[in-house]
Amino acid sequence: MPANYTNKKVWRLLVDEPQDGAWNMAVDEAILHQRVKGDSLSTLRIYSWQRRTISLGYFQRIDQALADLCGQNNIELIRRPTGGGFVLHDQEFTFSVIFSRQDLRDRHQAVEYFRVIATCIQKALLALGVQVNLTESVFAGKDNHFFCFNNPTKYDLLINGKKVCGSAQRRYRDIILQQGSLILRTAGEPVFWQQAAGLEEVLQQKISLAEISTVFQQSFASELQLNFVPGNLSAAELLLARRLAAGKYTQASWNYQGYSQGDHA
């Protein structure tokens, strides 16, 4: 092992081509399960979407209004393995972090890892010249249909009071999957972006996904004392991801669970 790896944890870096929602969710869950078994490295994964997609939080209902919106606007709908509110994946930078609590210098209660990851992202955005605040507030609303970026929650990142980055977790034993979205532009349906900020709109310039990826890696490596090794999915992860995509994330029984034609968002 090279000398510069001696005192730091080694994590894998995955940078994926655009894929559909089922595959994106299946890959994150496959890595989670393989990490629980000890067969995968902790991983920072950066990915994107082949088409506009709404992802529902694990506990959210889907109603007729949301189903109609997706159908009328050619938006794919997928249910995440993580919680939180629904997210429109369109003009954004999407990432996931799958790691063991033992991988980091300090072990926390699971909810505190929202703060740990948010601090890494905050410093990445500061490196791009964007001043962001880490909110300590807690969303107290009870609406099960809430749009993630219109409802800042504890440890979200805000620019001038508007949310620019949010994330959601799933915890399994000592392993955490955290999925996150950094908004680049808020163009399009205004209902989604009432309380959201776009990074490019703040910077007043285009920024490449490669540039954001670089500052993300640098910030995570510095804050968490890591070294990243570029990699690919293992054969076991690929096999499991294919099974999850076909048997779970493309199935209405998963994506439309709790569907109610009588409720409205």
FENSULLIN-V298136 format. One record per pair of residues at least 24 apart in sequence whose ideal C-beta (glycine too) atoms are under 7 Angstrom apart, sorted by the first residue. I is the first residue (numbers start at 1). J is the second residue. If there is no record, write none. Layout:
i->I j->J
i->I j->J
This chain:
i->4 j->227
i->5 j->227
i->8 j->225
i->8 j->226
i->8 j->227
i->9 j->103
i->9 j->225
i->9 j->226
i->10 j->41
i->10 j->227
i->10 j->229
i->11 j->41
i->11 j->42
i->11 j->43
i->11 j->44
i->11 j->226
i->11 j->228
i->12 j->41
i->12 j->43
i->12 j->229
i->12 j->231
i->13 j->44
i->13 j->217
i->13 j->228
i->13 j->229
i->13 j->230
i->13 j->231
i->14 j->43
i->14 j->45
i->14 j->46
i->14 j->231
i->15 j->46
i->15 j->213
i->16 j->45
i->16 j->46
i->16 j->47
i->18 j->48
i->18 j->49
i->18 j->50
i->19 j->47
i->19 j->50
i->20 j->50
i->20 j->76
i->21 j->49
i->21 j->53
i->21 j->55
i->21 j->76
i->21 j->78
i->22 j->78
i->22 j->245
i->22 j->249
i->22 j->250
i->23 j->245
i->24 j->49
i->25 j->78
i->25 j->80
i->25 j->81
i->25 j->249
i->26 j->241
i->26 j->244
i->26 j->245
i->26 j->249
i->27 j->233
i->27 j->241
i->28 j->81
i->28 j->96
i->28 j->98
i->28 j->177
i->28 j->179
i->29 j->81
i->29 j->244
i->30 j->237
i->30 j->240
i->30 j->241
i->30 j->244
i->31 j->98
i->31 j->237
i->32 j->98
i->32 j->170
i->32 j->172
i->32 j->175
i->32 j->177
i->33 j->240
i->34 j->234
i->34 j->236
i->34 j->237
i->34 j->240
i->35 j->98
i->35 j->100
i->35 j->175
i->36 j->172
i->36 j->173
i->36 j->175
i->39 j->236
i->40 j->234
i->40 j->237
i->42 j->98
i->42 j->99
i->42 j->100
i->42 j->103
i->43 j->98
i->44 j->95
i->44 j->97
i->44 j->220
i->44 j->228
i->45 j->95
i->45 j->96
i->46 j->95
i->46 j->213
i->47 j->94
i->48 j->94
i->49 j->89
i->51 j->76
i->52 j->76
i->52 j->88
i->52 j->89
i->52 j->90
i->53 j->78
i->53 j->89
i->54 j->86
i->54 j->87
i->54 j->88
i->55 j->80
i->55 j->86
i->55 j->87
i->55 j->89
i->56 j->80
i->56 j->86
i->57 j->82
i->57 j->83
i->57 j->84
i->57 j->85
i->57 j->86
i->57 j->168
i->58 j->82
i->58 j->83
i->59 j->83
i->60 j->86
i->60 j->144
i->60 j->145
i->61 j->144
i->61 j->145
i->61 j->258
i->61 j->260
i->61 j->263
i->62 j->256
i->62 j->258
i->62 j->259
i->63 j->145
i->63 j->260
i->63 j->263
i->63 j->264
i->63 j->265
i->64 j->261
i->64 j->264
i->65 j->264
i->65 j->265
i->66 j->145
i->66 j->265
i->77 j->255
i->78 j->249
i->78 j->255
i->79 j->254
i->79 j->255
i->80 j->168
i->80 j->179
i->81 j->170
i->81 j->177
i->82 j->168
i->82 j->169
i->82 j->170
i->82 j->177
i->82 j->179
i->83 j->168
i->83 j->169
i->84 j->148
i->84 j->168
i->85 j->146
i->85 j->147
i->85 j->148
i->85 j->151
i->86 j->147
i->86 j->148
i->87 j->148
i->87 j->181
i->88 j->192
i->89 j->181
i->90 j->188
i->91 j->184
i->91 j->185
i->91 j->187
i->92 j->181
i->92 j->182
i->92 j->183
i->92 j->184
i->93 j->182
i->93 j->184
i->93 j->209
i->93 j->212
i->94 j->181
i->95 j->180
i->95 j->216
i->96 j->177
i->96 j->178
i->96 j->179
i->97 j->178
i->98 j->175
i->98 j->177
i->99 j->176
i->100 j->174
i->100 j->175
i->101 j->174
i->101 j->176
i->102 j->174
i->104 j->224
i->105 j->225
i->110 j->169
i->110 j->171
i->110 j->176
i->113 j->176
i->113 j->178
i->114 j->154
i->114 j->155
i->114 j->167
i->114 j->169
i->115 j->155
i->117 j->167
i->117 j->178
i->118 j->155
i->118 j->157
i->119 j->223
i->120 j->219
i->120 j->220
i->120 j->223
i->120 j->224
i->121 j->157
i->121 j->165
i->122 j->157
i->123 j->219
i->123 j->223
i->124 j->215
i->124 j->216
i->124 j->219
i->127 j->215
i->127 j->219
i->128 j->207
i->128 j->215
i->129 j->203
i->130 j->159
i->130 j->199
i->130 j->202
i->130 j->203
i->132 j->157
i->132 j->158
i->132 j->159
i->132 j->164
i->133 j->158
i->145 j->265
i->147 j->192
i->149 j->183
i->149 j->192
i->149 j->193
i->149 j->195
i->149 j->196
i->150 j->194
i->150 j->195
i->150 j->196
i->159 j->197
i->159 j->202
i->160 j->197
i->162 j->195
i->162 j->196
i->162 j->197
i->163 j->195
i->163 j->196
i->163 j->197
i->164 j->197
i->164 j->199
